[in-house]
Amino acid sequence: MKRTHKEVKHSILKVLSDSKDHAYGDIELKANTNWQTVRDHCEDLELVNAVTITNDRIKITKYGLELLKKLGK
C-alpha cells in the first residue's frame, strides 16, 4: 500500500532531525522511498522553510523540527 504525502514528509523530516546535512541518496535509503520522491518533497518542504537545500545537501531548520513535532506519531 502506498504511503500518503504526510507519511513520506514525516519520514523525511525524521531522517533530517539529527540536524546534519544529508544527500538525497542518504535520505532515500533511510526513508525507504525513491530519490525523485525525496527531491520533490524536499522542494515542497523548502517552500515552507522546513528545510534548506544547498548544493544538493538538505538540512532541517528550526521550523522543520517544530513541524516534525506537530506531525508526530
The 8 nearest C-alpha neighbors of each residue, nearest first, counted from 0:
[[1, 2, 3, 6, 7, 4, 32, 31],
 [2, 0, 3, 4, 7, 6, 32, 5],
 [3, 1, 6, 7, 0, 4, 5, 32],
 [2, 4, 6, 5, 7, 1, 8, 0],
 [5, 3, 7, 6, 8, 2, 40, 9],
 [4, 6, 8, 3, 7, 9, 70, 2],
 [7, 5, 9, 3, 4, 8, 2, 10],
 [8, 6, 4, 10, 9, 5, 11, 3],
 [9, 7, 11, 5, 10, 6, 12, 4],
 [8, 10, 6, 12, 7, 11, 5, 13],
 [9, 11, 13, 7, 8, 12, 30, 6],
 [12, 10, 8, 14, 13, 9, 30, 7],
 [13, 11, 15, 9, 14, 10, 16, 8],
 [12, 14, 10, 16, 11, 15, 9, 67],
 [15, 13, 11, 12, 16, 10, 26, 29],
 [14, 16, 12, 13, 17, 59, 18, 11],
 [15, 17, 13, 18, 14, 12, 64, 59],
 [16, 18, 15, 19, 14, 13, 59, 20],
 [19, 17, 16, 59, 15, 58, 20, 60],
 [20, 18, 17, 58, 21, 15, 59, 16],
 [21, 19, 58, 57, 56, 18, 22, 15],
 [22, 20, 57, 56, 25, 19, 58, 23],
 [21, 23, 56, 25, 24, 55, 57, 26],
 [22, 24, 26, 25, 27, 34, 21, 37],
 [25, 23, 27, 22, 26, 34, 28, 21],
 [24, 26, 22, 27, 28, 23, 21, 29],
 [25, 27, 29, 23, 24, 28, 30, 22],
 [28, 26, 24, 32, 34, 25, 30, 31],
 [29, 27, 31, 25, 26, 30, 24, 32],
 [28, 30, 26, 31, 27, 25, 14, 32],
 [29, 31, 27, 10, 28, 26, 32, 11],
 [32, 30, 28, 29, 27, 33, 26, 10],
 [31, 33, 27, 30, 34, 36, 37, 28],
 [32, 34, 36, 35, 27, 37, 31, 28],
 [35, 33, 37, 27, 36, 23, 38, 24],
 [36, 34, 38, 37, 33, 39, 32, 23],
 [35, 37, 39, 33, 34, 38, 40, 32],
 [36, 38, 34, 40, 35, 39, 41, 33],
 [39, 37, 35, 41, 36, 40, 34, 42],
 [40, 38, 36, 42, 41, 37, 35, 43],
 [39, 41, 43, 37, 42, 38, 36, 44],
 [40, 42, 44, 38, 43, 39, 37, 45],
 [41, 43, 45, 39, 40, 44, 38, 46],
 [44, 42, 40, 46, 41, 45, 39, 47],
 [43, 45, 41, 49, 46, 42, 47, 50],
 [44, 46, 48, 50, 42, 43, 47, 49],
 [45, 47, 43, 44, 48, 42, 49, 50],
 [46, 48, 45, 44, 49, 43, 50, 63],
 [49, 47, 45, 50, 46, 44, 62, 51],
 [63, 48, 50, 44, 62, 60, 47, 45],
 [51, 49, 59, 45, 60, 58, 48, 44],
 [50, 52, 58, 57, 45, 59, 53, 60],
 [51, 53, 57, 56, 55, 58, 50, 54],
 [54, 52, 56, 55, 51, 57, 58, 20],
 [53, 55, 56, 52, 57, 22, 51, 20],
 [56, 54, 53, 52, 22, 57, 23, 21],
 [57, 55, 22, 53, 21, 54, 52, 20],
 [58, 56, 52, 21, 20, 51, 22, 55],
 [57, 59, 20, 51, 50, 19, 18, 15],
 [58, 60, 50, 63, 15, 18, 49, 51],
 [61, 59, 63, 50, 62, 49, 64, 58],
 [62, 60, 64, 63, 65, 59, 49, 66],
 [61, 63, 65, 60, 49, 64, 66, 48],
 [64, 49, 62, 66, 60, 61, 65, 59],
 [63, 65, 67, 61, 66, 62, 68, 60],
 [66, 64, 62, 68, 63, 67, 69, 61],
 [65, 67, 63, 69, 64, 68, 62, 70],
 [68, 66, 64, 70, 65, 69, 71, 63],
 [67, 69, 71, 65, 66, 70, 64, 72],
 [70, 68, 66, 71, 67, 65, 64, 72],
 [69, 71, 67, 68, 66, 9, 72, 5],
 [72, 70, 68, 69, 67, 9, 66, 13],
 [71, 70, 68, 69, 9, 67, 6, 10]]
